[in-house]
Amino acid sequence: MATATVAIIGLGPLGLVTLKNLLEKCFKATEFDKADVVGGLWNYRDDCQTTVLENTPEARHIQRYLYDYASNFSLQSHIRLQTEIVHVDFDKKSEQWTVRMLKDGATTSRVFDKIVLAAGINKLPLMPKIDGLDVFEGEVIHSAGYKRRQADGPHLQSQKGRHFRDSATPPLGRVQHDYAKVSHGHDTQGSSGTSAGLELEHRSATNSHTPVISDTVIPQILEEHITLVKGLDRVTGPKTVQLDSGSKIEADAIVFCTGYKADYSLAGRYDPTLEQPQAWTASPGSNSRALARLYRNIFSLQLPHHLAFMGAITFPSPAFQLYDLASMALTRIWAAGHQLPTVQEMTAQVDQHKWLISLASEGTVIPGWVDGAKWMAWADEAAGSDVFPHLGYGLKGWTLWLKDRQLSRVLMDGTPSPHQFRLFENGNRRAWSGAKDEMLRTDMPS
């Protein structure tokens, strides 16, 4: 049987780990990205191509790590930069994809057996609909393209959160005033222990909030350079906007710090978001984001052996580790090392995901949320990493305890480490001989 060919679209962290794991299983994989460098959004540019600000210290370290990752695992020869995938089409008779790509102004096509869309969740800026925005004569911009302040007058920042934190405070010297629209779902706190310029209140919270920690926003609020306002209702003139309270303010610029949404449209008729539950779209917590119908938030229900997505899984876990494990599971399944259930069973699993709809009626949710414990147990088995059977007091757990009590203790009660998923050599996936030593080193007190 000929080696299956796989096209991976997207060259950020998710695409890199997917490429590496596919190559480990001897797939003939090629990765495409329209950018000219490895790393996706972690590559800061001075123009409007990315959202990473130059004063974010973590970006250069992660960017360097991604370069080193590609080099260490010899991925460069399988990467095609400055190549934009413009169209894909699946032929049911041949069970192959025709992938049309654009490079240096020329369009070419290649045929692949399988496709992984790994563009991530931060693909498209999420722009709210504001009445009268077309008559506004000032600058209207999303934080995705926000690099530095251009206008001297007052700014209105719509929404609040990490994007608000990053774009509200870079140099205010040329700006007369900032108005920040506050929405539900976030608390902003600084090292002073104040919340939105007020002393902390000692009472129980009625609902949960995602904290946004900033040592720059809070001082600007306290010094009254930033005013928090509740809700942007409409634009009423060339330089005026009306708030939900009915009051009007002047603004020379509106910056939408409203986050992003995933884009699966390249999949065409196999886009997993084409059909949306009415209850989901009607819920304010969906926030105009689509709910993807994917088995285990990875596999297409229509073409599970030919189409997969990286970037639709969310729960509290390091993303690089999460998608390394997800792509290990994908790779082993596509290599026939682990079987997918029937279409009916996969559909039933996807239908169980409707619990998100009820949450969306109460507050903002991320469409990719999963039950982390259940998803990890499935992924561990599907990937063949064999970690979960060594946890607890089953046969493998007791055997490890008798054989290596220090390792058993670290695995059971020590510092969580991604190396555990490459620890056990069982022939199901490539293990790493240094995993044990790295786990022990990581668990040592600093």
C-alpha positions in Angstrom: 0.0 0.0 0.0 1.4 3.4 -1.0 2.3 5.9 1.8 -0.6 8.3 2.4 0.1 11.9 1.6 -1.1 14.6 4.0 -1.4 18.4 3.5 -1.2 20.5 6.7 -2.4 24.0 6.3 -1.1 26.4 9.0 2.5 26.7 10.4 1.9 27.8 13.9 2.5 25.6 17.0 -0.5 23.3 16.1 0.7 22.7 12.6 4.3 22.1 13.7 3.4 19.3 16.2 1.0 17.8 13.7 3.7 17.7 11.0 6.2 16.1 13.4 3.9 13.4 14.6 2.7 12.5 11.1 6.3 12.2 9.9 7.0 9.9 12.9 4.3 7.5 11.6 5.9 7.7 8.1 3.1 9.7 6.4 4.3 11.8 3.5 3.3 15.1 5.0 3.8 18.6 3.6 2.9 21.8 5.5 1.8 25.1 3.9 1.6 28.7 5.1 1.4 32.0 3.3 3.8 33.5 5.8 7.6 33.6 5.1 8.6 32.2 8.5 7.7 29.4 10.9 5.7 30.2 14.0 2.3 31.7 13.0 1.1 34.6 15.2 4.3 34.4 17.4 6.3 36.2 14.7 5.9 39.9 15.5 5.9 42.3 12.5 5.7 46.0 12.5 2.8 46.0 10.1 -0.7 44.6 10.6 -0.1 41.0 9.9 0.0 39.8 13.5 -1.4 40.8 16.9 1.7 40.2 19.0 3.0 43.5 20.4 6.7 44.1 20.4 6.7 44.7 24.2 5.4 41.2 24.9 8.5 39.4 26.3 7.2 35.9 25.8 6.8 36.2 22.0 10.5 36.1 21.1 11.2 33.2 23.4 8.3 31.2 21.9 9.2 32.2 18.4 12.8 31.0 19.0 11.5 27.7 20.4 9.3 27.1 17.4 12.3 27.7 15.1 14.4 25.3 17.2 11.6 22.7 17.3 11.4 22.7 13.5 15.2 22.4 13.2 15.6 19.7 15.9 13.0 17.4 14.2 14.2 18.3 10.7 10.9 19.6 9.6 12.1 22.3 7.2 12.3 20.2 4.1 8.6 19.4 4.6 7.5 23.0 4.9 6.4 25.3 2.1 6.5 28.9 3.1 4.9 31.9 1.2 2.4 29.5 -0.2 -1.3 30.3 0.3 -3.9 27.5 0.0 -6.8 29.1 -1.9 -9.1 26.1 -2.5 -9.5 22.4 -1.6 -11.8 19.9 -3.2 -12.5 16.3 -2.3 -13.2 13.7 -5.0 -15.3 10.9 -3.5 -14.4 8.5 -6.2 -10.7 8.6 -5.8 -10.9 9.6 -2.1 -8.3 12.3 -2.6 -8.1 16.1 -2.2 -7.1 18.5 -4.9 -5.3 21.4 -3.2 -4.9 24.6 -5.1 -2.2 27.0 -3.9 -0.8 30.4 -4.8 2.9 31.2 -4.7 4.7 34.1 -6.3 1.6 35.0 -8.2 1.3 31.6 -9.9 -1.4 29.1 -9.1 -0.7 25.3 -9.0 -2.5 22.2 -7.8 -1.4 19.1 -5.9 -3.2 15.9 -4.9 -3.3 14.7 -1.3 -5.0 11.8 0.5 -5.7 13.7 3.7 -5.8 17.3 5.0 -5.3 18.8 8.4 -6.5 22.4 8.8 -4.3 23.8 11.6 -4.9 27.6 11.3 -5.8 27.8 14.9 -8.6 29.7 16.7 -7.3 33.2 16.2 -7.9 33.3 12.5 -10.4 36.1 11.9 -11.0 39.3 13.9 -14.4 39.3 15.6 -16.1 42.6 14.6 -19.4 43.5 16.3 -22.2 45.1 14.5 -22.6 48.7 15.5 -25.4 50.9 14.1 -24.1 54.0 12.4 -20.5 52.9 12.1 -20.5 53.8 8.4 -20.8 57.5 9.2 -17.9 57.5 11.7 -15.0 59.6 10.2 -12.4 58.6 12.7 -10.2 55.5 12.6 -12.0 52.2 13.1 -9.6 49.3 13.8 -9.5 45.8 15.4 -6.8 45.0 17.9 -5.5 42.5 15.3 -4.1 45.4 13.3 -3.3 47.7 16.3 0.4 48.4 16.6 0.6 51.9 17.9 -1.7 54.9 18.3 -2.1 57.1 15.2 -4.7 59.6 16.4 -4.1 62.3 19.0 -7.7 62.6 20.3 -9.8 60.5 22.6 -10.1 56.7 21.8 -13.0 54.4 22.5 -11.9 50.8 23.3 -14.8 48.5 22.8 -14.8 45.4 25.1 -12.4 44.5 27.8 -10.0 41.7 28.4 -6.4 40.7 27.4 -6.8 42.5 24.0 -8.0 45.7 25.9 -5.1 45.4 28.3 -2.5 45.3 25.6 -3.9 48.0 23.4 -5.2 50.5 26.1 -1.8 51.5 27.5 0.9 51.7 24.9 2.1 55.3 25.0 -0.7 57.5 26.0 1.4 60.7 25.6 -0.3 61.7 22.3 -3.8 60.6 23.3 -6.1 63.0 25.2 -8.2 60.3 26.8 -9.3 56.7 26.5 -12.8 55.3 27.1 -12.9 51.6 27.7 -16.2 49.8 27.2 -16.7 47.3 29.9 -18.6 44.0 29.3 -19.4 41.0 31.4 -16.9 38.2 31.8 -13.7 40.0 33.0 -12.2 41.6 36.1 -9.3 43.8 35.7 -6.8 43.9 38.5 -3.3 45.3 39.1 -0.6 44.7 41.7 -2.2 47.4 43.9 -5.1 45.0 44.7 -7.7 47.4 43.3 -10.4 46.5 40.8 -11.4 49.1 38.2 -10.1 51.8 40.5 -12.2 50.7 43.5 -11.2 49.1 46.7 -11.9 45.3 46.8 -15.2 44.3 48.1 -15.4 41.5 50.6 -18.4 39.6 49.3 -19.3 36.5 47.3 -19.3 36.8 43.5 -22.6 36.1 41.9 -21.0 34.7 38.8 -17.5 33.8 37.6 -15.1 36.2 35.9 -11.9 35.7 34.0 -9.3 37.8 35.7 -7.1 40.1 33.5 -3.9 41.0 35.4 -2.2 44.3 34.4 0.1 46.7 36.1 -0.3 49.4 33.4 -4.1 49.6 32.9 -4.9 50.2 36.6 -2.6 53.2 37.1 -4.0 54.8 34.0 -7.6 54.3 35.3 -6.6 55.8 38.7 -4.9 58.7 37.0 -8.2 59.2 35.0 -6.4 58.8 31.6 -8.8 55.9 31.0 -12.6 56.0 31.8 -14.6 52.8 32.0 -18.0 53.1 30.4 -20.8 50.5 30.1 -21.6 49.5 26.5 -21.3 51.1 23.0 -24.8 51.5 21.7 -24.4 53.3 18.3 -22.4 55.9 16.4 -24.3 59.1 16.2 -22.0 61.3 14.1 -18.6 61.7 12.4 -16.9 61.8 15.8 -19.6 61.0 18.4 -20.9 57.8 19.8 -23.7 57.0 22.1 -23.4 54.6 25.1 -25.9 52.2 26.5 -26.6 54.8 29.3 -27.7 57.3 26.6 -24.8 59.6 27.2 -22.7 60.7 24.2 -18.9 61.1 24.0 -16.5 62.3 21.3 -13.9 59.9 19.9 -11.3 60.2 17.2 -10.8 56.4 17.0 -12.7 53.2 17.9 -10.5 50.1 18.7 -12.4 46.9 18.8 -10.7 44.6 21.4 -13.3 41.9 20.8 -11.2 38.9 20.2 -11.1 36.4 17.3 -13.0 33.5 15.8 -11.9 30.4 14.0 -12.4 30.1 10.2 -13.2 26.7 8.7 -14.5 28.0 5.4 -11.5 26.5 3.4 -13.2 23.1 4.0 -16.1 24.2 1.8 -19.0 21.9 2.0 -17.2 20.0 4.8 -17.0 23.0 7.0 -18.0 21.7 10.4 -19.8 25.0 11.3 -22.2 25.1 8.4 -25.1 23.9 10.5 -25.6 25.8 13.8 -28.1 25.1 16.5 -30.6 27.9 16.7 -30.3 27.9 20.5 -26.5 28.4 20.2 -26.7 31.4 17.8 -29.4 33.0 19.9 -27.4 32.8 23.1 -25.4 35.9 23.9 -22.6 33.8 25.2 -21.9 32.4 21.8 -20.5 35.9 20.9 -21.0 35.4 17.2 -18.6 32.4 17.2 -19.6 29.1 15.5 -19.9 25.7 17.2 -17.9 23.1 15.2 -19.3 19.6 14.9 -16.2 17.5 15.1 -15.6 14.1 16.7 -13.5 14.7 19.8 -13.1 18.2 18.4 -10.7 16.9 15.8 -12.3 14.6 13.1 -14.8 15.6 10.4 -18.0 13.6 10.8 -18.3 13.3 7.0 -14.7 12.5 6.2 -13.1 11.3 9.4 -10.3 9.4 7.6 -9.5 12.3 5.2 -10.1 15.6 7.1 -9.1 16.8 10.5 -8.8 20.1 12.4 -6.3 21.3 14.9 -7.4 24.2 17.1 -10.9 23.3 18.2 -10.1 21.9 21.6 -10.2 24.0 24.7 -9.7 23.3 28.4 -7.1 24.5 31.0 -4.0 22.8 29.5 -0.8 24.1 27.8 -1.7 24.4 24.1 1.6 22.9 22.8 1.2 19.8 25.0 -2.5 19.5 24.2 -2.1 19.6 20.5 1.0 17.3 20.6 -1.2 14.7 22.2 -4.1 15.5 19.9 -2.0 15.1 16.8 -0.5 11.9 18.2 -4.0 10.5 18.5 -4.9 11.7 15.0 -1.7 10.2 13.5 -2.2 6.8 15.2 -5.8 6.6 14.1 -5.0 7.5 10.5 -2.2 4.9 10.6 -4.9 2.3 11.6 -3.3 1.8 15.1 -6.5 2.8 16.8 -10.0 2.5 15.4 -12.6 5.2 15.2 -16.2 4.3 16.3 -19.1 4.1 13.9 -20.5 7.3 12.4 -23.5 6.9 14.6 -21.4 6.7 17.7 -19.3 9.7 16.6 -22.4 11.7 15.9 -23.8 10.8 19.3 -20.6 12.0 21.0 -20.8 15.3 19.1 -24.4 15.7 20.1 -23.4 15.4 23.8 -21.5 18.6 23.3 -24.8 20.5 23.5 -24.1 21.2 27.2 -22.2 24.2 25.9 -25.4 25.7 24.7 -26.9 26.0 28.1 -23.7 27.6 29.4 -23.8 30.1 26.5 -27.1 31.3 27.9 -25.4 32.3 31.1 -22.2 33.9 29.9 -19.5 33.9 27.2 -18.1 30.5 26.4 -15.4 29.2 24.0 -16.9 26.9 21.4 -14.1 24.4 21.7 -14.6 23.7 25.4 -14.5 20.0 26.3 -14.5 17.9 29.5 -10.8 17.9 30.0 -10.6 14.6 32.0 -12.7 12.6 29.6 -10.9 14.1 26.5 -7.4 13.4 28.0 -8.4 9.8 28.8 -9.6 9.2 25.3 -6.5 10.9 23.7 -4.1 9.0 25.9 -5.6 5.7 24.7 -5.9 6.8 21.1 -2.3 8.2 21.0 -0.9 5.1 22.6 1.0 7.0 25.2 -0.3 4.6 27.9 -0.1 7.2 30.8 -3.5 6.8 32.4 -3.2 3.0 33.0 -0.1 3.7 35.0 -2.1 6.2 37.2 -4.0 4.8 40.2 -4.0 1.2 41.4 -4.5 -1.0 38.4 -2.1 -3.7 37.3 0.2 -1.3 35.4 0.1 1.2 38.3 1.2 -1.3 40.9 3.8 -2.8 38.6 5.4 0.7 38.1 5.3 1.3 41.9 7.1 -2.0 42.6 9.7 -1.4 39.8 10.4 2.4 40.2 8.8 4.0 43.2 10.3 7.4 42.6 9.0 7.6 39.1 5.6 6.3 40.3 5.4 9.0 42.9 6.3 11.8 40.3 3.8 10.4 37.8 1.1 10.2 40.4 1.7 13.2 42.7 4.5 15.2 41.2 4.7 18.3 38.9 2.7 17.6 35.7 5.0 17.3 32.8 4.4 16.8 29.0 7.3 14.4 29.0 5.0 11.7 30.5 3.3 11.2 27.2 6.7 10.0 25.7 7.7 8.0 28.7 6.5 4.4 28.1 7.9 2.4 25.2 5.1 0.2 23.9 5.4 0.4 20.1 2.3 2.5 19.7 4.2 5.8 19.2 7.8 7.0 19.5 9.0 7.2 23.1 11.8 9.5 24.3 14.7 8.0 26.3 15.2 11.2 28.2 11.6 11.5 29.4 12.1 10.0 32.8 15.2 12.1 33.6 13.4 15.3 32.5 10.3 14.4 34.6 12.5 13.9 37.7 14.4 17.2 37.0 11.2 19.1 36.5 9.8 17.8 39.8 12.8 18.9 41.8 12.2 22.0 44.0 13.8 25.1 42.6 
